[in-house]
Amino acid sequence: MALTLYWGSGSPFSWRVLLALEHKGLPFDSQLLHFDKQEQQSPQMLKMNPRGRVPVLKDGDYVVFESVAILYYLDMKYPQIPIFGESPEEAGVIMRVICEFQAYAEPYVQKIIDAIFADRVAQDVDALTDAMHVVGREARTIEGRLSKEEWIVGAHYSALDMVIFPWIQLLRRALDKPAAAELGARFLPMERNYPALARWIHRIEALPGYERTYPPHWRE
């Protein structure tokens, strides 16, 4: 069956799936949607995902959305090069840490990124500083894991790395903006503040097919 991925440039949720497809070496039809034209909410897309969001994966007649669900589906349907580990125990740890990241880090990372790109840093500085403390604490936990292993859980690149990596890249891009310099002072440069995380980023960037996953509009 032919895989078709509907995705958006710069969407961390889409980026996760692109990383998985490239890592598994799965050919797919790429359908890049434009957020500025609200293409993710077209009638065609709403038939596949009533929430009007991306990514959406179509595999023949089967449609799945929500990025972690897509990762899980791909691993069950195309188990070559597993991304949820090689044992139930490893899969359990990978999924647990994904859930922890989504519950305890992701909302704060998104809050910071949204405020920076909306030029609201000055208005929300106290709340954003608190959010950065939370993100820093979670980053130190990941840093501790990566100081012992090449990947966040276990000896192999996994769905967990794919889930977290796009958010880290998006956060770095946001904190690089002049208005966010003070906010990001304890986070950037990562090579100084989180050296194991920085090495992990470079490992992912060096993977085959990574360049094809990079958000197109970031190159402009």
Backbone torsions as a table, in degrees:
resi	resn	phi	psi	omega
1	MET	NA	147.7	-179.4
2	ALA	-86.6	131.5	176.2
3	LEU	-89.4	135.8	173.9
4	THR	-127.5	127.8	178.5
5	LEU	-112.8	125.2	173.1
6	TYR	-100.5	123.0	-171.2
7	TRP	-149.2	172.2	179.5
8	GLY	-130.0	139.8	180.0
9	SER	-66.1	129.0	178.7
10	GLY	87.1	-6.9	175.6
11	SER	-74.8	117.7	179.9
12	PRO	-62.9	-28.5	179.7
13	PHE	-70.1	-40.5	175.4
14	SER	-66.2	-41.5	-176.6
15	TRP	-59.6	-37.1	178.1
16	ARG	-55.2	-46.7	-175.5
17	VAL	-70.0	-39.5	176.0
18	LEU	-59.4	-42.3	177.7
19	LEU	-60.9	-41.2	-179.2
20	ALA	-67.8	-44.9	-179.7
21	LEU	-61.8	-42.7	178.8
22	GLU	-66.6	-42.2	-178.6
23	HIS	-63.9	-38.5	179.5
24	LYS	-81.7	-8.3	179.7
25	GLY	67.9	33.4	-177.6
26	LEU	-92.2	122.6	176.0
27	PRO	-70.0	144.0	-179.5
28	PHE	-153.7	156.2	175.4
29	ASP	-88.5	118.8	-176.2
30	SER	-91.1	120.9	177.4
31	GLN	-116.5	93.3	-179.0
32	LEU	-80.7	120.2	179.3
33	LEU	-99.4	150.6	-177.5
34	HIS	-106.0	116.9	-178.2
35	PHE	-64.4	-34.3	-177.6
36	ASP	-66.8	-19.0	176.4
37	LYS	-102.2	3.9	179.9
38	GLN	56.9	34.4	-177.5
39	GLU	-66.1	-23.0	178.6
40	GLN	-70.5	-11.5	179.7
41	GLN	-112.9	21.1	175.9
42	SER	-68.6	159.6	177.9
43	PRO	-54.3	-40.1	179.1
44	GLN	-60.7	-44.0	-178.1
45	MET	-71.4	-38.3	-179.4
46	LEU	-65.7	-24.8	174.9
47	LYS	-68.1	-32.7	-179.5
48	MET	-87.6	-39.0	177.9
49	ASN	-136.7	100.8	-177.9
50	PRO	-60.0	-15.9	178.8
51	ARG	-81.1	-9.6	176.4
52	GLY	65.4	39.3	-178.1
53	ARG	-129.6	162.0	175.5
54	VAL	-118.5	157.4	10.8
55	PRO	-86.2	158.9	171.2
56	VAL	-131.2	131.0	178.0
57	LEU	-113.0	130.9	176.6
58	LYS	-115.6	124.5	179.4
59	ASP	-123.2	94.4	-171.8
60	GLY	65.7	-121.2	179.2
61	ASP	-92.5	-4.9	-176.2
62	TYR	-92.2	136.1	179.3
63	VAL	-123.9	134.5	176.2
64	VAL	-136.5	139.8	174.8
65	PHE	-132.4	177.1	-166.7
66	GLU	76.1	119.6	-166.3
67	SER	-59.8	-43.5	-178.6
68	VAL	-68.7	-35.2	175.2
69	ALA	-62.8	-38.9	177.7
70	ILE	-64.6	-44.2	178.1
71	LEU	-58.4	-43.8	-179.0
72	TYR	-65.8	-43.1	178.3
73	TYR	-59.7	-47.0	-179.6
74	LEU	-59.1	-38.4	-178.5
75	ASP	-71.7	-34.0	178.1
76	MET	-74.5	-39.6	-175.4
77	LYS	-81.3	-35.5	-176.9
78	TYR	-128.2	76.3	-169.3
79	PRO	-73.6	-7.3	177.3
80	GLN	-61.5	134.7	-172.4
81	ILE	56.6	75.3	-176.9
82	PRO	-62.9	143.8	177.8
83	ILE	-115.5	-1.7	174.3
84	PHE	-114.8	33.6	175.4
85	GLY	84.8	177.5	-176.1
86	GLU	-114.7	9.1	177.6
87	SER	-150.7	159.2	176.6
88	PRO	-58.6	-35.6	-179.5
89	GLU	-66.2	-44.0	179.2
90	GLU	-66.2	-40.6	177.6
91	ALA	-60.4	-40.4	179.6
92	GLY	-62.5	-41.5	179.6
93	VAL	-67.9	-44.2	179.1
94	ILE	-58.3	-47.7	-178.8
95	MET	-67.5	-36.6	179.0
96	ARG	-62.5	-45.4	-177.5
97	VAL	-70.2	-32.3	172.2
98	ILE	-59.8	-47.8	-179.8
99	CYS	-62.0	-40.2	177.8
100	GLU	-61.9	-45.8	179.9
101	PHE	-61.1	-44.7	-178.8
102	GLN	-65.1	-33.9	-177.0
103	ALA	-83.5	-40.1	-168.0
104	TYR	-108.8	-15.0	-178.0
105	ALA	-121.1	-46.9	-171.7
106	GLU	-55.2	-44.4	-179.1
107	PRO	-61.4	-34.3	-179.5
108	TYR	-75.3	-39.1	176.8
109	VAL	-61.4	-44.5	-179.3
110	GLN	-64.8	-38.9	178.5
111	LYS	-60.0	-43.6	-179.3
112	ILE	-65.5	-48.4	-178.1
113	ILE	-61.9	-45.8	-178.8
114	ASP	-60.3	-42.7	-178.3
115	ALA	-66.6	-40.3	-179.3
116	ILE	-65.5	-47.0	-177.3
117	PHE	-72.2	-18.3	176.2
118	ALA	-95.9	8.0	180.0
119	ASP	56.7	44.1	-179.9
120	ARG	-113.5	18.1	-175.9
121	VAL	-61.4	-47.7	-176.7
122	ALA	-62.2	-40.6	-178.2
123	GLN	-70.3	-32.9	-172.3
124	ASP	-112.0	21.5	-168.4
125	VAL	-58.4	-39.1	-178.4
126	ASP	-66.2	-46.1	179.6
127	ALA	-65.9	-36.6	-180.0
128	LEU	-71.1	-35.3	175.8
129	THR	-62.9	-43.2	176.7
130	ASP	-61.5	-41.2	179.5
131	ALA	-64.1	-39.0	178.5
132	MET	-65.0	-32.7	175.8
133	HIS	-63.3	-42.4	178.5
134	VAL	-63.9	-47.1	-179.6
135	VAL	-62.0	-40.9	178.4
136	GLY	-61.7	-41.4	178.7
137	ARG	-62.8	-43.4	178.7
138	GLU	-67.9	-37.1	178.4
139	ALA	-63.9	-36.4	178.6
140	ARG	-66.1	-34.1	176.6
141	THR	-64.1	-45.3	178.3
142	ILE	-65.7	-40.7	177.6
143	GLU	-56.8	-41.8	178.7
144	GLY	-61.9	-40.9	177.6
145	ARG	-63.9	-44.9	-175.3
146	LEU	-75.5	-13.8	174.9
147	SER	-75.7	-12.6	-179.5
148	LYS	-110.6	-26.4	-177.0
149	GLU	-134.1	160.1	177.9
150	GLU	-73.6	-28.1	-177.9
151	TRP	-121.2	162.9	-169.6
152	ILE	-64.5	-38.0	174.9
153	VAL	-130.4	120.5	174.1
154	GLY	78.1	-168.9	-172.1
155	ALA	-92.5	-2.0	-174.2
156	HIS	-128.3	149.0	171.4
157	TYR	-57.0	130.2	-173.0
158	SER	-137.3	178.0	176.7
159	ALA	-56.5	-31.8	179.2
160	LEU	-62.0	-46.2	177.4
161	ASP	-60.5	-39.9	-179.5
162	MET	-66.7	-32.7	179.4
163	VAL	-71.0	-42.8	-172.9
164	ILE	-84.3	-38.3	-173.5
165	PHE	-51.9	-49.5	-178.0
166	PRO	-59.8	-35.9	179.4
167	TRP	-67.1	-39.8	178.6
168	ILE	-63.4	-43.3	179.6
169	GLN	-64.2	-40.8	179.3
170	LEU	-67.4	-38.9	178.1
171	LEU	-64.7	-43.0	177.6
172	ARG	-60.0	-43.5	-179.9
173	ARG	-61.7	-41.3	179.9
174	ALA	-68.5	-46.0	-176.4
175	LEU	-69.5	-15.4	176.8
176	ASP	-73.7	-14.5	-179.0
177	LYS	-70.3	140.5	-177.1
178	PRO	-53.2	-38.5	-177.7
179	ALA	-65.8	-18.9	-177.2
180	ALA	-105.5	11.1	-174.5
181	ALA	-57.1	-46.4	-178.7
182	GLU	-68.3	-38.8	-179.8
183	LEU	-62.3	-37.7	-175.0
184	GLY	-94.4	6.7	-172.8
185	ALA	-60.4	-31.9	-179.4
186	ARG	-90.1	-3.4	-177.6
187	PHE	-106.8	-39.3	-178.7
188	LEU	-112.2	148.4	-5.2
189	PRO	-72.1	143.6	-177.5
190	MET	-66.1	-32.6	-179.2
191	GLU	-58.0	-28.4	178.7
192	ARG	-92.2	-45.3	-173.0
193	ASN	-85.8	-32.5	-179.4
194	TYR	-139.3	70.5	-172.7
195	PRO	-61.9	-36.2	179.2
196	ALA	-68.3	-39.0	175.6
197	LEU	-63.2	-40.4	179.3
198	ALA	-63.5	-41.0	178.4
199	ARG	-65.7	-37.5	177.9
200	TRP	-63.2	-42.6	176.9
201	ILE	-58.9	-45.6	-179.5
202	HIS	-64.0	-35.7	178.1
203	ARG	-63.4	-42.8	-180.0
204	ILE	-67.5	-41.8	179.8
205	GLU	-63.1	-22.8	-179.2
206	ALA	-89.8	-3.8	-177.9
207	LEU	-70.0	147.2	176.1
208	PRO	-57.8	134.9	177.8
209	GLY	85.0	-5.5	-177.6
210	TYR	-58.2	-43.0	-176.3
211	GLU	-58.2	-29.5	179.9
212	ARG	-73.5	-16.8	-179.8
213	THR	-91.6	-13.9	-172.6
214	TYR	-65.1	133.7	-177.1
215	PRO	-54.7	120.3	-175.8
216	PRO	-57.2	-38.6	-175.1
217	HIS	-74.1	-13.2	175.2
218	TRP	-73.1	-17.3	-179.8
219	ARG	-82.7	-14.1	-173.8
220	GLU	-76.6	NA	NA
